[in-house]
Amino acid sequence: MATVSTYLNFKRNTEEAFNFYKSVFGTEFWGEGIMRFKDVPPTEEMPPLPGEDLNLVMHVSLPTLGGHMLMGSDTPESMGFKPKQGNNVYINLQPDTRKETERLFSALSDGGEVEMPLQDMFWGDYYGSCKDRFGVQWMFNCEEKAD
């Protein structure tokens, strides 16, 4: 079965971000949990990493809603990465209920920035958007109508 996931790269705080997302979605890390750079078998192609990079997150996966998987990694400069937070990616959540939409919106916008408060929109959905405290942008579309 085909799936879609979102992959997020962070400078050095992937573990903090994913523990936050874990608390929001109430799910557990998928598979073996957090894989660290120190767990990667050494190869000739990959030079040794500095000690301060060994405990960084190499990969983590977290189920969110509807079979969607949120994945992430730290991107150490010692490996040639130069991550930049962009404004071109949103993760779109479509919860089943307005109550769940409000819970997720509140949790993800806490310490971040509300771009558009949740409101009924002309296309019929309950919609809002925010940026969380890690700079990740979220959109919410809920089809459930108000009572």
N, C-alpha and C positions, 0 to 999 in steps of 0.2 A: 504494500500500500504506500502510495506517495505521501509525503508529509512536507510541511513547511516549518522552518525554524528561523529564529533571529539570532545572529551571532554578534556579541558586543565585545569590543576590545577596550581595555582600560589601561592607564599608565601603570598603576601599582595598587589599585584598590578593588580588584575583582572580587576578592573574598568578602570584603565588607559589603559591596553592592549586592552580591548574590545571597548573602545572609539576610539582607534587608528584603529582597524579593521573595525569599523563602518564607519570611514571616508574613508578608502580604498575601501570598497565594496559599499558604498553609500546606505546601507540598514538600517533598524531600528530594534531595539531589538524586539524579538518575545514575544508575550503574554503580561504579565504585566510589562515587562521591567526588571530592575535589582531587584532581590529579595535579601534581606539582612538578616544576622543572627538575627538581632533584631526583624524580622518579624516572626520568628519561634515560635509557641506557646510553652511555657515551659512544660516539662514533667518530671516525676521522673527519667527517664532513662538518661536524659540529664542535667548535672549540669549547673548552670548559667555560662555564659561566662564573662570574664573580660570586662570592659567598652570599652577598646581599640579595642576589636574584634567585637563589636555589629554592627558596620557599614560596616564590610567587606561583600563582595559579597558571598552569599550562592549559587546563581545560576543565570546565564544569558545565553540567546540563541540568536544567530545572524545568519540569513540566509546569505550565501555567493554566490555560483554559482550553477546552475543546481539542486536546491532543497537541497543542502548540508547545514547542520546546524552546526555551530561552537558553542560549549557550554563551559562554564567555571565556576570556583569557586575558591575562596580563600581557603587555607587549613591552618587554624590557629593551631599553636603548642599547644594552650590551649585545643584543642580537640584531641590531640594525633597524629596529622599529622606531618610528616617530609618529605616534598616534596623535590625531587631532579630533577634538569633538566637533562634529558637524551638526548642521541644522537640517539635513536632508533625509533623516530617517525617523519615522514614528513607528511605534508598535501599536497596532490597532486592536483593542479588546472589544468584544461584543458579548457582554454578559447577558444572561437570560432575564434578569430582573433589574428594576430600577434600584432596589435596595442593595443588591450586589454591586451595581455600577457605582453607587454612592460610596460604598465601603472601599472599593478599590481606588476610586478617584481620591478620596480623602487620605488614604494611606500613602499612595504614590506621590501626591502633591505636598505632603507634610515635609517641610524643610526645603521644598523646591519652589516652583513658580506655577501658578494657575495662569494658563494662557487664555482659555475660554471656560468660564464656569459652566457646569452642567445645566442644560436647558433644552426645552422642546424646540426642534428645528423644523423648517419648512418641508423637509423631505420626510418628516414623520418620526424620526428617531430622537431619543434623549441623548444629547451629544455634549461633549466637553473635551478639553485637551489641557495637558499640563506637562511640565518638565520636572523630573524628580531631582532629588538632591545630588545625584551623580551626573546630571546633564542629559539623561535619556528622556526622549520625548514620547508621550503616550497620548493616544486618541481613544475615546470611548463612544460607542454607538450601541444604544439599547433600543430594541423595537417595542418593548413593553410600554403600553400607554398609561398615562396617569389615571388614577381613579376618579 
